[in-house]
Every structure is written in structure tokens, then in C-alpha cells.
């Protein structure tokens, strides 16, 4: 009986790993974006947090599913973090399906530099 339970647990772990594993090739991100999470075309869970890491010296506006969001900013690392919550005026919780994130950035010192990058991911 214990072996059946262990076998079922192993099958469940493998199924979850396959269901939530990143798909395809790594995506080239435009400078000054160093990383984004979830990655483009990822399948994510309801607890997912949007993370955008920029080169230092840049600021960004983040738009999720057409709504500008108030992401927290980590000074010195140029990292923005946001997740939906009950007090968020735009999105209170993730819904299953595809979501689109747009990052509009600008360089805050030196020669002006502006840009935009968008990607999609899926909540399962």
C-alpha cells in the first residue's frame, strides 16, 4: 500500500514539473532589461509576481493587461516587483489564461533613452 502512495506522489511531482516548466528557447531581452519574471510564454501559478530587472540608471512604468500598476521599486538594483492584491485598484487577483505585460522605460541620466518591451505568460 505504501508503494502505491509513493508511486502516485512521484507521478504527481513529474506531472507538475512538466506542466509548469518553461517552454522554448531563452528569449533575448532588449537593453536595458536584464530579466523578467515570469519569462515570456511561461506557464505560472496564481501566486505569481511580476519582476522586471533593469540596468541601474533606468526607470520603468509597468502595464499589466492594459492597466498601469504601482510596482514597488528596489533602490540601487533597478528592480520592480508587483503582484495583484485585494487593495490594488486595477487587478485584485490573477485569472486563469493569458496575461500581457508591457514595460516602458527611460534612462534617468545622461543621453535620453526610451523604449518598450512586452511579453505574455499564462496563469494555470
C-alpha positions in Angstrom: 0.0 0.0 0.0 2.9 2.4 0.8 4.4 1.7 -2.6 1.2 2.7 -4.4 1.2 6.0 -2.4 4.8 6.7 -3.2 4.3 5.9 -6.9 1.3 8.3 -7.0 3.4 11.0 -5.4 6.2 10.6 -7.9 3.8 10.7 -10.8 2.2 13.9 -9.3 5.6 15.6 -8.9 6.6 14.7 -12.5 3.3 16.0 -13.9 3.6 19.3 -12.1 7.2 19.7 -13.3 6.2 19.1 -16.9 3.1 21.4 -16.6 5.0 24.4 -15.2 8.4 24.0 -16.9 9.4 26.9 -19.2 8.8 26.4 -22.9 11.0 27.0 -25.9 14.3 28.8 -26.2 15.5 31.6 -23.9 14.2 35.0 -25.0 16.6 37.8 -26.0 15.7 40.9 -23.9 16.3 44.4 -25.1 18.9 46.5 -23.3 18.4 47.8 -20.6 16.1 44.9 -19.4 18.3 42.4 -17.6 15.5 39.9 -16.7 11.7 39.5 -16.4 9.7 37.0 -14.5 7.6 35.1 -15.3 9.5 34.6 -18.6 7.8 35.1 -21.9 5.4 32.3 -22.7 5.8 30.7 -19.3 3.0 28.9 -17.5 2.7 30.3 -14.0 0.7 29.8 -10.8 -1.8 32.1 -9.2 0.8 33.4 -6.7 3.0 34.7 -9.5 4.7 38.1 -9.0 5.8 40.3 -11.9 9.5 41.1 -11.6 11.4 43.4 -14.0 15.1 44.0 -13.5 16.6 46.9 -15.4 20.1 48.2 -15.7 20.8 50.8 -13.0 20.0 54.3 -14.1 16.7 53.5 -15.7 13.1 53.8 -14.5 10.0 52.0 -15.8 6.3 52.1 -16.0 4.6 48.6 -15.9 1.3 47.9 -17.5 -0.5 44.6 -17.0 -3.4 43.6 -19.2 -3.8 47.2 -20.2 -3.8 48.6 -16.6 -0.8 50.7 -15.3 0.2 49.1 -12.0 2.1 50.5 -8.9 5.1 48.3 -8.8 7.5 48.5 -5.8 11.0 49.7 -6.7 14.1 48.4 -5.1 16.6 51.3 -5.0 20.1 50.5 -6.2 19.1 47.4 -8.1 16.5 49.0 -10.5 14.2 46.0 -9.8 10.4 46.4 -10.0 8.0 43.9 -8.3 4.2 43.7 -8.5 1.5 41.2 -7.8 -2.3 41.6 -7.7 -3.9 42.1 -4.4 -7.2 42.9 -2.8 -6.2 46.6 -2.4 -5.0 47.0 -5.9 -7.3 49.3 -7.9 -6.6 47.7 -11.2 -6.2 43.9 -10.8 -7.2 42.3 -7.5 -6.3 38.7 -8.4 -4.9 36.7 -11.4 -7.4 34.9 -13.6 -6.5 31.8 -15.5 -5.4 32.4 -19.0 -3.0 34.6 -20.9 -1.7 37.9 -19.5 0.3 40.6 -21.2 2.9 42.8 -19.5 4.3 46.0 -21.1 7.4 47.7 -19.7 8.0 51.3 -20.8 11.5 52.5 -19.7 13.5 55.6 -19.8 17.1 56.5 -18.8 17.2 59.0 -16.0 20.6 60.5 -16.5 22.9 61.2 -19.5 21.7 60.9 -23.0 17.9 60.3 -23.2 16.9 56.8 -24.0 13.3 55.4 -24.1 11.9 52.1 -25.0 9.2 49.5 -24.6 9.0 45.7 -24.3 6.0 43.4 -24.0 5.5 39.7 -23.3 2.8 37.3 -22.4 2.6 34.4 -19.9 -0.2 32.1 -18.9 -1.7 31.5 -15.5 -2.9 27.9 -15.0 
